[in-house]
């Protein structure tokens, strides 16, 4: 395996690369590097290598349909190559197309999301989402806003959120995860990212998201998820549930205690009735309309 690819895979596995969007981009980069360095002699051989590389990449973070959809997008283009050299050329061309789509989608979501935020509002966010941070920074340049962010146990991804927002001069305050209900009375809307979206409009996101959505719902506070369409998990259309990744218990308790068990789920599921809408590159979509919108979008790709 190519040294650069091994490094990317290690960074994905250890969460040095985190967030569905960044994991998907890193997955695409690793695949293209593997193809570029391939010594395959025939089309059949290189396609087998691509399939093997894809499976290895997907095994790193099970709850990442954006990465799966990215690899499907690449394979749909690459299988039309007539030989090894053409497939290698197609891989580089597809990467350019993918990068442009990625960037365009990110900018549209940033614009749509920032327009949802009014002057004077207080927003709560959870974990770390590059997209949500972009929305909040853009909104703060035109409006006076305040942000609360959770520290996000057990790996404290909220520290990254807080640091980025503070560096952009956003008025941001960090809280412990269990203080969500305490501060919710001061919150006007909740905005989080997404790791996966199911056919029924359910949201898979960092553990704790469902709790926040429930509290927000009880207090009549709108809850939004900012996400690219590529995070839709097509397997859920056929009744398969998105896998919830279980992380190492040592992330929670570095020094084990004899007789004590620890579970460390990375994600939870927020049901559609708790979600006001998804902020996507094709507009702001109620969860009940997600499947129709996604299928229409993907049919035009």
N, C-alpha and C positions, 0 to 999 in steps of 0.2 A: 504493500500500500504506500502511496505517495506520502512523504513526510508532512507536507502542508495539509493534506487531507486528514491525516492522523491528528494533527494539532487542532484542526477545526472540530473534529469529532469529540476530542477530549474537552474542548471548551464548551460544546453543546451539552455534553453529559454532566459536566461539573457546574453548569449554570454560569460560567464566565460569559457565555452568550446566552442571554435570556430574553423572554418575550417572544410571542409567536411570530411576529414580523421579522425579528432579527434571526430567529432560528431558521425560518424559511429561506431567508436570503443567504444564510451561511450554508444551508443544505444545497441550494442551487450552486453556490460557488464551489463546494466540495465535489459535487457531481461533475461539473465542467472541468475541474482540475483533473479528476480521475480519467475522464474521457481524453483530455489533452495528452496525458502521459501514457495512455494505453498502448500496449505493444501487440494488440490483437491484429490478426491478418485478414479476417473475414468479417462480413457484416453480422453473421450469426454469433460469432465469438464476442464481438464488442457489445452486442445487445445483451448477451448473457452477463457480461461484466457490468453493464449499466444496471441490470436487474439486481445483481448481487450487491452492488454499491448502494442502490436505493434501499434495499432491505436493511443493510447495516446502518444507514443513516436514520431510517425511520425507527429502528429499535432503540435509539438513544432517548427519545422523548415520545412515549406512546400517545399522549394527549395533544397532538399537534397536527390536526388535519390540514392546516395551511401548508405545512411541509409536504404532506402527501399530495395535496392538490398541485403544488409546485412541481413535484416530480412527475405527476401525470401530464402536466402541461408540457414538460420537456420531452417525455417519452413519445407523446402524440406527434411532436415535430420530428424527433430523431429517427423514428422507425421508417420514415419515408426516404431516408438516405440510402443511396444505392450501394455504397461501399464504405470502408472505414474512414477514408479521407473526407468523404462528403459528410459523414456523420459528425466528424470532428469540427468541420466547418459549420455545420448546422448548430452544433452545441454553442459555439461562440456567438452566432447570429441570434439564437434563441435567448441567450443571456442578455443581449442588448435590448431585445423586445421586452423581456421580463423586467429588466431594470426600469425601463421607461414606464411600463404599466404600473409597477410598484410605486414609483415616484409620483406619477399622475394621481393615483388613487389616494396616496398619503396627503397630497396637497388639497384634494377635493374634500376629504374627510375633515381635515384641519379647518377648512373654510366653513363647511356646513356646521361643524360642532361649535365653532366660536360664535356663529350667529345665533345659536340656541341660548347662549349665556347673555343675560341682561346686565346692564350697569348696576353695580351695587350688590350683586349676588355673591353668596358663599357656596362653594362647591366642595364636596367631599370626594376623594378618590382613594383607591386601594391598590396596593402592590405597585408595580412599575409598568407603565405603558408609554412607549415612545409617542404613539398617536395622541393619547390623552394629554400628555405633557405639551405637545405641539399645539393642541387646541387651547389649552390654558394660557400658554405664553402669548399666542396670537390675541386671545380675548383680552389679556391684561394690558396689551399695548393700546387698546382702544377704549377700554372700560375699566372702572375701578372694581376689582374683584378680590375676594379672599378665598384661600384654599386650605382645607384640612387634608392631610394625608396620613394614612396609617403607617406604622413602622413595618408591618407585615412580617410577622413571625412565620417560620423560624429563621429564615435567612435574611431578613431585614431589607427586602428589595425597596421598601418605602424610603429608606435612607437615600437611595439613588434618586428617587423621585424628588425628595425634598431638596437635595443638593442641586439638581438641575433647575428646579423652579426658583430656588433662592438665587442661583447664579444669573438667572434671567430677570431678577428683580421682581418676581411675583411675590405677593404677600402670602406666605405659606407658613402653616403651623403643623408640626407633626404630633400625632397622638399614638398611644399604645392601642392595639387592636380592640381591646376590651372597653375602651372609652368611647366607642362609636355611638352608643345610645345617649351617653352623657352630652355629647356635642351636637347630636342630630337636631335638637331644637333650634340651633342657629344655622342650619344648613337649608339652602334653597333647592339644590338638586345634587344628585349623585351621578358621577360619570366614571366608568371603569373601562378597561380594555376587554379583550376576549381571547381565549385560547381556542375555543371551538363553539360552533353554533349548530344545534340539532335541527332536524326537519320540523319539529313542532315549535321551534322558536326558543327552546331552552338554551341557556348560556352556560358554558363550561369556562370557569375562570379560577383564579387563585383562591385557595381555601380561605373562607371568611367572607367571600363575595355574597353568598346566599344569605348569610346572617345579616349583612348590611342591607341587602335588598328587602328582607323581611321587616327590619326596623323602619326603613324608609317608607315601605308600604303602609305600615301601621300608623305612621305619622303624616301620611298623605304627601310625601315628598317624591317627585319624579326621579326615576332611576333609568339612566341611559348607558348603553354600551357602544363605544366607538370601535369599529372593526371593518376590515376589508372583507369583501365577499368571499375571498379565498379561504376564510376560516370556517365556512360552512362544511360540515362533515357529511358527504353524500352517503356514507354507509348507514347513517341513521334513517335514511329513507326506506331501508329494507329491514328495519327493526333492530339493527345492531346498535348497542349503546357505545358511545365514545368511552374508551378506557380511561379510568382515573389512575394516574401514575402514583405509585406509593414510593416515597423517598426513604432514604436511609434514616433509621431512628436516631442515629448519632447527630443528625442535624438539630434534633430537639433536645437530646440529652447526651452530650459528648462523653460523659463518664457513666456507663451503665450502672444501675442499682440492682443488686441481686433480687430476683423475684418480681421485678417490675417490667411490665410490657409497655412498649411505646408504639403507637401507630402514627404515621406521618403522611397523610394524603396531601398531594400537591394542589388538588383542585376540588371544587364542589360544583353542584348544579343549581342554577337559579331558574325556577320555572317561569314560563312566559307571562303569567298573570302579574308577576312582580316587575316586569320590564315595560317602561313606557314606549321605548323604541330603540332600534339599532341605527347608529349614525354610520352610513356606508358611503362608498364612492358613487353609488347610484341613487343616493338620496337618504332620507330619514324614513325607515321602514318599521311599522309595527311588527312585533314578533309573529303575529298570526299570518303575516303576508310574506315571511322570509322565504319559504320554499318556492313560491310562485315567482318572486323577484329574482332569486338566484338562478332558477332554471331558465328564465327568460334571458338573463344576462349571459350565462354560460353558453347558451345555444347560439349566441352571436359572436362567440370567441373564435 
